[in-house]
């Protein structure tokens, strides 16, 4: 159905339902008897017609085909992945008709896997790997071999609104992963490897009241309430509320986590107007948060990963944070084929912490540890306005979009010298047998907090995007032409008294650039699509890591370029995809050099910003229900990531640090025939070996993780369902380095048990 026809028929159905409330039943039938195309819906029986009036009318939560307010696209067979996704300015797009690689994980998959955060869910995609320890305060990702921190996660298509450290999933309906440079589609500062977009929950047609209680080893209790209702004659008003609290000990020594989440989603679905408002709040308190490890600058042999339950953090260490966010979106159908839209949001994140940083010095796991503190406040603001229209010029169909987006990210940090706070000095520990400081070492210290902090850096992005998707041969061939002009202003100020006067501006960059995008999708048959794209994106320059002699230095923005060719085949109940891609990205890297300021160590690390990384790969994936009772999700990614234009010529052609050549994620579900409503689940995650350094002298071994689970569903006497789930992550309790990216090592989590019960009322 075309968007124009959909819009007309939706309006007609809504008018019919309103009439059915105020008029006699026969009048309602007569009002509904004429459909949007002038044809008759009558079957000769008033009773037969009245039922579909009610059912279709309560579908008010469903937006027009390209709309982005209301229910997202429907799910595919198996319920784990959606048929379509929200591609920013392009609106809702079918996966098979999109000239990009995108996957939309559903709320059903979130529940079935008992996923707590985005990183738990994206592990189902072999091109996405977590880049932070599970029991730390943050999520971080590698997509197609490039870093994507949680600060870059979008909320309902808008940047800088989601929690910049870790996003919980209680209020999330879909987690969409768009691979490749994304500035054209989403605006803001386009990520290189891809973008993760969180779609908030909306009230559906059926009333929902669900309570889920969960236990996670070694002592975490988790309660989650999910309530949704629609109101009004046509169900045009919707409310969805989610609240949860999780607390207790984790499988890691001394580690305790408390997480509270509140999410409220309101929406309105009128004849010509659709609008939504989301309010989110979360807090996270962690005792003894685990941290990343840095290998010493000298090229030591990387030691084996420690037992995942070992925690090198002192018991008195902590990380406390709060996140608040509000976002609104509105669409107005100016004409049946033309929609105006606008969205805006703001967020504030504060964190206070006292944590350790580590440098591993030898293969035996001996490490140097030092306490650090740097309270932060991160503010985000984002808005967009645009117009979408669809029309024909002769035999060619056009889907045109014009949009303007503006976003601002502000980072406030403390203006103090850490050494003046009275913190203990560096001490020796071991990643296998940690040494801990006594709590008296920090008792009585007055540590700074994340209020009234000076501005450390800000990033303002202003962009305008235009696209025209031309449809030929009854839209069998669609060609998208467009691009985005981006203006980026980036500033920095000194907040460390050791580096000069507080408040002195030490960085300024303000330039603009047009990033083109071209995509084509050809439906060779009704079920087979072949696609290609070329996209560019502008991203902010890297910031030198804290373990380098130029820590804090901000580099000029980078330009990335992607070429991609692929196909998507819908076999009816399973979709098979393949993608061949190349991404070129100017990049930064850590390099070991002789110490320029002796005395001290013979060598030190410095961060360079003039490199080039070229990632070439092939992705093979599948999702769906190939046979009744068997559901599959996952695939394999083969990648060759090379360094070029390095300052050390011997590193040219070497493998990029942290990027495995082979990655596999395969999740499956099987409904056991012998026991009705009993489902067995399993997941295998494999990452090949990687290198820690640009010279490829420090190697990280490959690893495999196996997860197993089961769920059982039955109904109470009142017909309401109860669902019991049990999952075991890392069944064989493997010890492994889950990531070796960005100059750090992240240890994998130990064996973890989870059991939950969901009750619908």
RODRENKE-265732 format. One record per atom (N, C-alpha, C): x, z, y. Coordinates in steps of 0.05 Angstrom, whole numbers, plus 5000, padded with zeros to 4 digits. Each point is the difference from the previous one (the first is absolute). Layout:
<pts>
XZY
...
</pts>
This chain:
<pts>
501750004976
498350005024
501850005025
499449835019
501650005024
499450245017
501850065018
499750245017
497549975017
499349765010
497749965017
497450064984
499949894976
497650054983
499750294993
502350134994
500050284993
498950175023
500949945024
499150155023
497049985004
499049754998
497149965004
498450144979
500849974974
498550124979
500150315002
502350115009
500250295002
498050105022
499949865022
498150085021
497149994990
499449784985
497249974991
499350234981
501950074982
499450224981
499550265014
501750065021
499650255015
497350015014
499249785012
497449995014
497850054979
500349894976
498050034980
499650294992
502250154998
499850284992
498750175021
500749955025
498850155022
497049955000
499249754995
497249934999
498650144977
501450044977
498850124977
499450295005
501450135019
499550285006
497550035017
499649825019
497950025020
497549854994
500149814982
497749834993
499250054971
497849874993
499150024972
501949854982
499950054974
501849874981
499749705001
497649905002
499649715001
501349885025
499950145022
501349905025
503049994996
501150204986
502950004995
500849764983
498449944980
500649784983
499949745015
498049975017
499849765017
502449975018
500950235011
502349995019
502549924985
500250074975
502449934985
499749734985
497749885001
499649764984
501549765010
500950015025
501549775011
502950075002
501849874985
502850085002
501549865023
502650055002
501549905023
500149705001
499649864978
500249715000
497349875000
497950165004
497349895002
498749974973
501350074978
498849984974
498350244993
498449984979
498250224993
501350174979
499650265002
501050194981
497750104982
497649895004
497750114986
500049924971
499250184983
499749954971
497150044992
498250035019
497250034994
499250294995
501850195002
499350284995
501150175022
498350145015
500950185022
501850224989
499350114977
501650224989
502849904993
500249764990
502649894992
501849975025
498849935022
501749955024
500850265014
498350204999
500550245016
502650154990
500549994974
502450134990
502549895011
500449725000
502449905012
500350055030
497750045014
500150065028
501650265004
499450204985
501350265003
502949984992
500649874978
502849994990
501849865019
499249765009
501749855017
500250135028
497950135008
500150135026
502050225002
500350164979
501850225001
502949904998
500449744998
502749895001
500949975028
498850155019
500849985028
502950075004
501250144981
502850075003
501949774995
498949774992
501849774994
500249825025
502449965011
500349835023
499849714993
499949825020
500349724995
502549934985
500249764990
502249934982
502850065011
500449975026
502650055012
500150265015
497850165000
499950245016
501850224989
500750195017
501850224991
498850275005
497450025005
498650255002
497950024978
500050224985
498250034978
501550004973
498549944979
501350004973
502049784998
502350054987
502049804995
499149814979
501549784995
499249814979
499650134972
498349884984
499350124974
502450004981
499750164979
502350034981
499949784980
502349954988
500349804978
499450144974
499849844978
499550114973
502050224994
499150224989
501750234994
499950215021
499449925025
499650205021
502550115013
502449904992
502550125011
501049865025
499249745003
501049845022
497649855012
500049965026
497849865013
500349705000
497849865003
500149715001
501249905026
499850165021
501049915026
501350235015
501049955023
501350205016
499749935030
500650195017
499849965029
502749925011
500149755008
502549895011
500050005030
499850245011
500250035029
498349815016
501349835016
498549825018
498449804984
500749944976
498649804984
497550124987
499550265002
497750124988
500250034970
497750044987
499950024971
500649734988
501849994981
500849754987
500150044969
499049814986
500250004971
502949974992
500750164979
502849984990
500749724991
498149864988
500549734990
500249795022
498950075024
500049815022
502050075022
501850194994
501950095020
502849894994
501349885020
502649894996
502250215002
499450244992
501950225000
499750164974
502050174994
499950174977
498950275008
497650084991
498850255008
498450124976
500150264998
498650154980
498550235013
497550044992
498450225012
499250194977
501450234998
499450204980
497550165009
498350074980
497450115006
499950314998
497850115010
499650294998
499750084971
498949834983
499850064971
502750044988
501949835006
502750034990
501350265010
499550065026
501050255011
499050244984
497450014993
498950224985
501150014972
500049764987
500849994972
502950084995
501849935020
502850084997
500650275013
498050125012
500350265014
502249985021
500049785014
502149955020
499650195024
502250135008
499950185023
500749875026
502049824999
500949865024
500349714995
500649855021
500249714998
502249924981
502250154999
502249944982
499250014971
498250194993
499050014972
498649744992
498649885019
498449774994
501649745000
501749975020
501549755002
502149964978
500450214984
501849984977
498949804979
497449925003
498949804983
500949725006
501349965023
501049745008
503049994996
501049814983
502950004995
501749935024
498849885021
501549945024
500150235020
498850224993
500050245017
501250234985
501950135012
501250244988
500250225021
499650254991
500150235017
502950055008
500450105025
502750035011
500350295010
498550194989
500350275009
499250184977
501150244998
499450194979
497050085001
498850044976
497250064998
499350265014
501750214998
499450265011
501350055027
500549795014
500950025028
497549985018
500449965026
497849995018
499049725006
501349794987
499549735009
499749814977
498749775006
500249764983
501649795015
501349844985
501549775011
500249794978
500249755007
499749784981
502149795003
500449854979
501549755000
498049794990
499549805017
498249784993
501749745001
500049854977
501749764998
502950065009
500950244995
502850075005
500650085028
498050055017
500550095028
498550265005
501250165016
498950275006
497549985017
498050154991
497450035015
499450305000
500550145022
499550295001
497050045005
499150254995
497150065002
499149975029
501850025019
499249955028
498849735004
500749814982
499149725003
497449954985
498950204986
497549964986
497749985021
498349804996
497849955018
497550164992
498450065020
497450134994
497849815010
498449894982
497949815006
501149785018
502449914994
501249775015
501550075025
500150255008
501350085024
502650164994
502249945015
502550144995
500150275015
501750174990
500750265012
497750205001
498049974982
497950194999
500150174974
500949884978
500250154975
502250215003
499850204982
502150215000
502749874997
501950055019
502649874999
501850104978
499250214986
501750104978
498749964973
497550084996
498849974973
496949995004
498849794989
497149965003
498750094974
498250195002
498350084977
497849794996
498850004977
498149794993
497150084998
499450255006
497250104996
498049835016
500749925024
498149845017
500549714999
501449904980
500849715000
498549864978
498849775007
498649834981
501849794986
501849895016
501849794989
502850055011
502049924984
502749995009
500949724996
500449855022
500749724999
503049965005
501249844983
502949945003
500349705005
500849945024
500549725008
503049965001
501049814985
502949974997
501149785018
502450045009
501349815019
499750105029
501349875019
499850075028
497149995009
499150205015
497150035005
499250005029
501849935019
499450025028
497649825007
499949764988
497949815007
497250114993
499750124976
497450104991
499250265013
501950195002
499350275008
500850075028
501749855013
501050085026
501950234999
500250145022
502050225001
502849894995
501650164986
502749924993
499949924970
500149754994
499649914973
502350094982
499250124977
502050074980
501149764987
502450024989
501349784987
499049954972
500250214983
499149974972
497049994996
498550135018
497250014997
498850235016
497350034997
498550205014
498050134982
499650265002
497950144986
497850075020
497649944993
497750055017
498050184986
499150215013
498150194989
497249945011
498149954982
497349945007
498350254996
498850115021
498550254997
497449974984
499150224989
497550004985
497649975018
498049864990
497549975014
497750094981
497850095012
497750074984
498949754987
499550014974
498949774985
496950024999
498849814987
497150004998
498950254986
501350084978
499150234985
501150265011
498350205003
501050275009
502250104981
502050135011
502250104984
500650295008
500150174980
501050285003
501750054975
502650015004
501950034978
502050225005
500350174981
502050225001
502049964978
502650005007
502149974980
501950235002
500550134977
502050214999
502249924982
502550055008
502449904986
502050234997
501449994977
502350184996
502449834996
502250065014
502649864997
502150204994
501649944979
502250184993
502050025023
501250235004
500050244984
497950215009
498549945021
498150205009
498549915025
499449745002
498649905023
497049974994
498450105018
497149974999
499149815022
498149834994
499349795020
496949964998
498750045022
497149965002
499449785020
498249824994
499449785017
497049945000
498750015023
497249935003
499749745015
498249824989
499649745011
496949965003
499149975024
497149985006
499549755017
498049844992
499349765015
497049965001
498949925023
497249955003
499649775020
497849854997
499149815019
497350075010
499549955026
497550085013
498949765016
497450025007
498749805016
498349824982
498149855012
498149834985
501449804982
502349905009
501549804984
502650114991
500350275001
502650124992
502249925019
499449965025
502049905019
502050225009
499350264997
501850215008
501350124975
502750035000
501450114977
501850225008
500350204982
501950225003
501450054974
502650035001
501650064976
502050225007
499850234987
501750235005
501650074976
502650045003
501850094979
501650245009
500150204983
501750235006
501350104974
502550085003
501550094976
502150215008
500750164980
502250195004
501550034974
502649975002
501850014976
502250215006
500550184981
502050205005
501250104973
502450115002
501250124976
502849894995
501150104978
502849934993
500049734986
502149855005
500449744987
502050034977
500549794984
502050034979
502950035009
500549995026
502750045010
500550295008
502350104994
500750285005
499550075030
498850235004
499550125027
498149835017
499249774991
498549815017
497050074999
498850045023
497150055002
498949835022
497749874995
498849815019
497150085005
499350005026
497250045008
499249765018
497949874992
499149765015
496950025004
499349995026
497149995007
499449735013
497749884992
499349745010
497050005007
499449895024
497249965008
499849725012
498049854990
499549735010
497049955003
499349915024
497249945006
499849715009
498349844986
499649725007
497149955007
499549905024
497349935009
499949705004
497849874994
499749725005
497149925006
499749795014
497449895007
500049704994
497849914986
499849734993
497449885011
500049905025
497749895012
499749704996
498149885012
499549714997
502449845010
500950075024
502249855012
502550165005
499750264997
502250195007
500650174975
502650034996
501050184979
502250175012
500050264994
502050175013
500750224980
502450125004
500950224983
501750195017
500150254991
501650215012
501250174977
502650045001
501450164980
501550235013
499650244989
501550235010
501450134976
502650035002
501650104978
501750245009
500350194982
501750235005
501450074974
502650065001
501450104976
502250195008
500650184983
502350175004
501550034973
502650035002
501650024976
502150225004
500150194982
502050225002
501550004973
502649985002
501749984976
502150225002
500250164979
502250194997
502249874983
502550035008
502349884986
499649714994
499549835021
499649724996
502649864989
499649834980
502349864990
501049795020
502449914997
501149825020
501649774987
500749815017
501749784991
502950094998
501649864983
502850054997
501649775012
502150065013
501949805010
502550014984
500949774989
502550004986
502350005020
502250124994
502250025019
501049725008
501149985024
501049745009
502149894981
501850174990
501949904980
498449904976
500949794988
498549874979
500250144973
498650234999
499950154976
498249864980
500350074974
498149914980
497550175004
497749865001
497550135005
499450174975
499550265003
499450174977
497249944989
499650074975
497349974988
498050175015
497549915000
497950145014
499650274987
499450215016
499550264989
497250024988
499650214985
497350064990
498050015024
497749874996
498249975022
498850275010
500350214984
498950265008
502050165016
502549915002
502150155014
499749945030
500050215016
499649985029
502450125014
501449845015
502450105014
499250145027
497549985008
499250135025
499850304997
500850145021
499850295000
497050085000
499350224987
497250084999
498850055028
501650075020
498950065026
499649755017
500949774991
499649755015
497049925001
499349855020
497149935003
499749745016
497749894997
499249775016
497050025005
499250045025
497250025007
499249785019
497749874995
499249785017
496949995003
499149885022
497249945004
499749725011
497749874993
499549735009
497149985008
499549895024
497349955009
499749715009
497749894994
499649715006
497149945005
499649815019
497349905005
500249695003
498249864988
500149705002
497149905000
499649795017
497349885002
500349704999
497949874990
499949714998
497249905004
499749775014
497449895006
500149704997
497849884991
499749714998
497349925011
499949795015
497549905012
499849704994
497849924987
499549724995
498949865025
501849885015
499249865024
498149764993
500749864979
498449794988
500150044970
498449844985
500050024971
502849944989
501649845015
502649924989
502350115016
499450195019
502150105018
499750315003
502250144995
500150295001
502150105019
499250185018
502050145016
500650274986
502550085002
500750264987
502050155016
500050264997
502050175014
500450254983
502450125003
500650244985
502150165016
500050264997
501950175014
500350264985
502350135003
500450254987
502350155012
500250264994
502250175009
500650214978
502550084999
500850204980
502150185011
500250244989
502250185007
500950154975
502649994996
501350134976
502150205011
500050244989
502050205007
501250114974
502650045001
501450124977
502150205009
500050234986
502050215004
501450054973
502650025000
501350034974
502750125002
500950114978
502750094996
500749914972
501749794998
500649884975
503049944998
500949934976
502849944995
500549714997
502449925007
501049734994
502450034982
500449794983
502150034979
501849764999
502550044994
501949794994
501450064974
499649824980
501250034974
502949925002
501850164990
502949965003
501449904975
498850034976
501449914976
498049964978
501049894978
498349934977
498850244986
501250235005
499050254988
497650125015
499249885022
497750095015
500550205021
502650065006
500650185021
499249875027
498750165017
498949895025
500550195023
500049885023
500250155025
497250025012
499150255006
497350045010
500150125028
498149925016
499950115027
497150015010
499250225011
497350035010
499749855026
497649885004
499549855024
497150055009
499649955026
497350035011
499849805023
497849865001
499449815021
497049965003
498650195012
497149985003
499349745015
497749894992
499249755012
497049995006
499349845020
497349935005
499949695002
498349884984
499749715000
497249925009
499849865022
497449915010
499749704996
497649924991
499549724996
497449915014
500149775013
497749885013
499849704993
497649914994
499849724992
497349895008
499949755008
497549875006
500149704997
497849884995
499949714999
497249905008
499949765010
497549865007
500349714992
497849884990
500349724991
497349874996
500249754993
497649844995
500649824976
498049994981
500249824977
497649815001
500549754993
497849815000
500549804978
497749894990
500149804979
498349765009
501149764998
498449765008
501249764986
498649785001
500949754988
500649795021
502049844995
500649765016
500149774980
497749864998
499949794979
500250124973
501749904983
500350114972
501850244998
501150095023
501950224999
498650265010
500350214984
499050265008
502250165013
499350155020
502050165015
499250304999
501950174994
499750295004
502150085019
499250065025
501850055022
500050295007
502350115007
500350275009
501950025023
499350155020
501750065023
499950305005
502350135001
499950305002
502450095017
499650235013
502050135016
500350294989
502550084995
500450274989
502250145015
499750265003
502050165014
500350264984
502550094996
500550254986
502450145012
499950264998
502150175011
500650234981
502650034995
500950224983
502050175016
499450265003
501750185015
501150214981
502650055002
501450204984
501250225018
499050244997
501050235015
501850174982
502450075009
501850164985
501150235017
501150204986
501050235014
502649955016
500250115024
502449985016
501850244996
501450024978
501750234995
502349914982
502050174999
502349954982
499550174975
499749874976
499550164976
502050214995
502549965007
502050204995
499750255016
498449995022
499650235017
497650174991
498749934978
497750154991
500650234982
502650034993
500850214983
499649944970
499649754993
499749924972
502650044985
499950074974
502550024984
501549735000
502550014996
501649764998
499749874973
501549784996
499949864975
500950174976
498949964977
500850144977
499949824976
501350084978
500249834976
497850074980
498949794989
498050044979
500449794978
498249984982
500249804978
497249904993
499849744996
497349894995
499050084972
501750094982
499250094974
499650304998
501550155016
499950295000
500350095029
497850005015
500150055029
500850295006
501450025023
500550265012
498150045024
499050245003
498050055020
501050215020
499449965025
500650205020
497950234999
500850245007
498150225002
498149955023
497550104997
498149975022
500850135026
501850204997
501050135024
501749815018
500849784988
501749815016
498549885023
497349994998
498449885022
498050195011
499850244989
498050195010
500750085029
498050025016
500450085028
500649775018
500549764989
500649775017
497549905014
500149945025
497849885015
500349705000
498549874983
500349714997
498149855019
500849785011
498349845018
497649884985
497949965015
497549894989
499349735013
498149874987
499349735009
497949995022
500550165021
498249995023
501849985025
499049855020
501549965025
502849884995
500249814982
502649884995
500449765018
502449945008
500649775017
499749744984
499449785015
499749744987
502849904992
500249934974
502549914989
500149695000
497849874992
499949714999
497149915000
499649765010
497349884997
500349704995
497949894988
499949724993
497349895008
499949815019
497649885009
499949714992
497949924985
499849724991
497449895011
500249775013
497749855011
500149724988
497849914988
500149744987
497449855003
500149744998
497649844999
500349804977
497949984984
500149834976
497849795001
500649774990
498049794997
500449864973
497749944988
500149864974
497649824997
500449794986
497849824993
500449924970
498050094984
500049924972
498249764996
501349774994
498649754998
499249954971
497549954995
499049954973
499449704996
501349894980
499649714993
498749984973
498649784995
498849944974
498250234991
498150075017
498250224993
501550264996
502150045017
501750245000
501650034974
500349794985
501750024977
503050035008
500749885023
502650035012
499650155026
501450225004
499950155025
502950035010
500449935026
502650015012
499750195025
501650215000
500050195022
502449955018
499549955025
502149955020
499750215022
502250125007
499850205022
502650155004
499850235012
502450165006
499250225018
502050165006
499750235018
502350025019
499350025026
502150055020
500250305004
502450114996
500450285002
501950075023
499250205015
501850125020
500650294991
502550064998
500950264990
501650155021
499150245007
501650175018
500850254985
502550054998
501050234985
501950155017
499650275002
501650175017
500950254984
502250125010
501050244988
501250195021
499750264995
501150205018
501650214984
502050115013
501650204987
498650274998
499950114976
498950274996
502050194989
502549934998
502150174989
501950075022
500250265007
501950075022
502949944994
500749974974
502749934993
500749715008
498049845006
500449715006
499649945029
499850215018
499549955028
497550135010
499349955025
497750135012
497449934985
498350214996
497449954987
498349825018
498749814988
498249825015
501249755010
502749964997
501249755009
499249774982
499149795012
499249764984
502649884989
500049964973
502449894988
499549744985
497549905002
499549744987
497549885014
500249735003
497749855011
500149714990
497749914990
499849734991
497249905006
499949765012
497449885007
500249704998
498949894979
500049714996
497549904986
499549755001
497749884986
500949774982
498349944980
500749784982
497449914986
499849744995
497749894985
500849984971
498350114982
500549994972
497949824987
500849764991
498049814988
499350084972
497749894991
499050044973
498549764991
500649904976
498649784988
499450074971
497549954993
499250054972
498149794990
500149944975
498249804988
499250104972
497449964994
498950084975
498349764989
500749914976
498649774988
498850084974
497449984997
498650064975
500049754983
502049994982
500249774982
497649984982
498950234992
497550014986
498450245012
497750054990
498450225010
501550274995
501750014980
501350254992
503050015006
501149785007
503049985005
500649935029
501650185012
500849955028
503149995001
501049815016
502849985005
500450055030
501950175007
500350065029
502950005008
500449995026
502750015011
499850115029
502150135009
500150105027
502850015011
500149995026
502550055015
499350185023
501250245002
499350195021
502650125011
499850085025
502250145013
498950265012
501850195005
499150255012
502350125015
499350155020
501950155017
499750304994
502150134992
499950294994
502050145018
499450265005
501950165016
502650034986
502150035016
502750034989
500350264985
501950014982
500450234983
501350235017
499750244991
501250245012
502150104980
502450045010
502250094983
499350274987
500450024974
499350244986
501650245008
499050244994
501350255009
502750054986
500649864979
502550054985
502249805009
499749885023
502049815010
501150105027
502349895007
501350105025
498649905025
498349794997
498449915023
497150064996
499550234988
497250094994
498349995025
497649894998
498149985022
500249745016
502149844996
500249755014
497849814992
498649885021
497849834995
500949715004
499449834981
500949725001
497849825010
500749775011
498149815010
498149914978
497549915007
498149914980
501049784981
499050004976
500849814980
497849794996
500849764992
498149794994
500149944970
497749984987
499949944972
498549744996
500649864978
498749754994
499549994970
497549914992
499349984972
498949734994
500849904976
498849764987
498950104974
497549914994
498850094975
498349784988
500149984974
498449804985
498950154975
497449954994
498950144978
497449884990
498950124979
497449924990
498450244991
497349975000
498250214991
497949884982
499650114976
498249894981
498050214991
497449955004
497950184992
498949904973
500650144979
499149924973
497250104994
498650125019
497450104996
499950305001
501650134984
500250295000
502850115005
501849825005
502850085006
501249795019
501550105019
501449835020
502950014994
501349764998
502949984996
501149885026
502250115010
501349905024
503049984996
501149815015
503049975000
500849935028
502150115010
501049945027
503049984999
501049795014
502949965003
500650025030
501850175008
500450065028
503050025007
500549965026
502650055012
499550135027
501350235005
499850135026
502850045011
500449915025
502550035014
499650205022
501750215000
499650215020
502750095011
500349985026
502350135013
499750304995
502250124993
499750284990
502450175008
499650264995
502250195004
500950104973
502350135000
501150104975
502150225006
500450174981
502050215002
502749904989
502150055014
502749914991
502050225003
501950014981
502150195000
502449895015
501150155020
502349915016
501950235002
502649945007
501950225006
499050165023
500450264999
499150185021
501449945026
498549925021
501349925026
500850255016
499150234992
500550245016
501250224982
502549974990
501250214984
500650245018
500450244990
500050064971
497250014988
499850044974
497549994986
500349844975
497749924989
500249834976
501349735005
501249894980
501449755003
498149775006
497650024989
498049795005
497450125009
498549845015
497350085009
498149774997
497450055004
498049794999
499249925028
499549745003
499049895025
497749814994
498049995017
497749834996
500449755017
499849764987
500349745013
497249875002
499749845021
497449875004
500149705000
502249884991
500449715002
500049864973
498850114980
500049884974
497749814995
499949894976
497849834992
499550064970
497450044994
499250054972
498149784993
500549874976
498349794990
498950084973
497450034999
498750084975
498549764989
500749924976
498649784986
498850124974
497549944995
498850124976
497649854990
499150084976
497649904988
498350244991
497449995006
498250214992
497949884981
499650144978
497949924981
498250244996
497449965004
498250234998
497349924988
498550214991
497449964988
498350245006
497449965002
498150225002
497349904990
498550194989
497349944991
499450124972
498049894987
499150094974
499849764982
502349934987
500149754984
498150004977
499650244988
497950034979
498550255005
497650024991
498350245005
501550254990
500250195018
501250254993
503050025004
501349785008
502950005005
500449905029
501350175016
500549945028
503050025004
501149805015
502849985005
500649975030
502350115008
500849985028
503050025001
501349815015
502950035003
501449734998
502650014994
501649764998
502950065000
501649795007
502950025000
501049855025
502150115012
501349875023
502949974994
501049755003
502849944996
501149935028
502250135008
500949965027
503149995001
500949835018
502849985006
500350055030
501150235007
500350085028
502950005007
500849835019
502949965006
500550075029
502550095005
500950065027
501649765011
499649935025
501549805013
500850105028
501949875012
500950065027
500750295004
501250124979
500950285003
502650015015
500650235012
502450025015
502550014982
499550074974
502149994980
499549764983
501649805003
499549744987
499950024970
501350204988
500050034971
497250084990
498350105018
497350084992
498049775001
500849785012
498249775000
499449914972
497449954994
499249924973
499550234982
500650255008
499550234983
497050075000
499250154980
497250084998
499350205022
497649975011
499150195021
499650284987
500850215012
499750274989
497050074995
499550134978
497450114995
497949814989
500749754995
498049804992
500549924970
498250074982
500449934972
499549704995
501449894981
499549724994
497549964984
499250214985
497549984984
498450265004
497449965005
498250235003
497449934985
499050194985
497649964984
498150235005
497549945004
497850205001
497749894983
499250154980
497849914983
498250234994
497549995009
498150214995
497749884983
499150154980
497949904983
498050224993
497549914995
497850184992
498649884975
499350174981
498749914976
497750184993
497549894999
497750164992
499950024970
500450244990
500250054971
497349944987
499949804982
497449944987
498850224984
501750164988
499050214982
498750235015
500650045026
498950225015
498949885026
497449995002
498749885024
500850155025
500749855021
500750115027
502750145001
501649964979
502750115000
502049775006
501650035021
501949795008
502950124999
501849854987
502850075000
501549835021
501950125013
501549875022
503050034996
501449815010
503050014999
501349835021
502350085008
501549855020
503050014994
501349775002
502949994997
501149895026
502050155011
501349915025
503049984994
501149775006
502949954995
501349895026
502350115006
501649895022
502949964990
501049765004
502749944991
502150145016
502449984992
502250135013
500449895029
501150175017
500449925028
502850095009
500849915023
502550095012
499450185024
501650205004
499650195022
501449905025
502149854998
501649925023
500149705002
500849905024
500149725005
502349864985
502150164993
502249884985
499449994970
497750104991
499250004972
502050154982
501150215011
501950174985
498650244987
497750075011
498550244990
497449914988
499850034974
497749894985
498150224992
497449945001
497850184991
498849884975
499750164979
499049914975
497049935002
499149824983
497149934998
498550244989
497349985003
498350224990
497349904991
498850154982
497349944990
498350255001
497649985010
498250235000
497449924986
499050184983
497649954985
497950215007
497649915007
497850185006
497749954979
498750214991
497849974981
497650175010
497649924992
497750155008
497549934984
497850135007
497449954988
497950105019
497649894997
497750105015
497549974983
498150175005
497550014985
497750045019
497949844997
497850015019
497450054984
498450185010
497450054988
498050085022
497550024993
497950065020
498750274993
499350145022
498450254996
497149924995
498450204996
497149964994
498649855023
501050045024
498749875023
501049715005
501849914982
501049735002
502449975017
500950215013
502449995017
502550024983
502149845007
502349984983
502050235005
501550064979
502350175001
502349844987
502450015013
502249854990
502550194998
501150014977
502450164995
502449814997
502150075015
502549834999
502450184994
501949894985
502550144994
502249795001
502150055015
502349825002
502650164998
501949874987
502850114999
501849795012
501450075022
501949825012
502850074990
501649794995
502750044989
499950164974
498649884981
499550144974
502550104987
502149845000
502550074986
501950155018
499150085024
501650175018
502749885006
500149755006
502549865006
501150095026
502650035002
501450055025
501149745011
499349945024
500849745011
500150015031
501749825011
500049965029
497849795006
497850095011
497749835006
500649795021
501950075018
500749815021
502950055008
501349785009
502850025010
500249845026
497850005015
499949835024
500750155025
500749865021
500550105027
502350215000
501849984981
502350184999
499350284989
497850034986
499250254989
499249974970
500050234986
499050014973
497650184999
497949914986
497650154996
499550054970
499950254992
499750074972
497049964992
499549914976
497349964990
498850274993
497350014999
498650254994
500150064970
499850254992
500050074972
497349944987
499750074975
497549974986
497850165015
497749885005
497950135015
497349954986
498650224996
497349994987
497950025021
497849854997
497750015018
497549984984
498150185006
497449984987
497950055022
497849854999
497950025021
497349974988
498050105014
497249964993
498449925025
498549784999
498449915022
497150034993
498550125019
497150044996
498549865023
498149834992
498249885020
497450155000
499050055025
497650165003
497849835014
</pts>
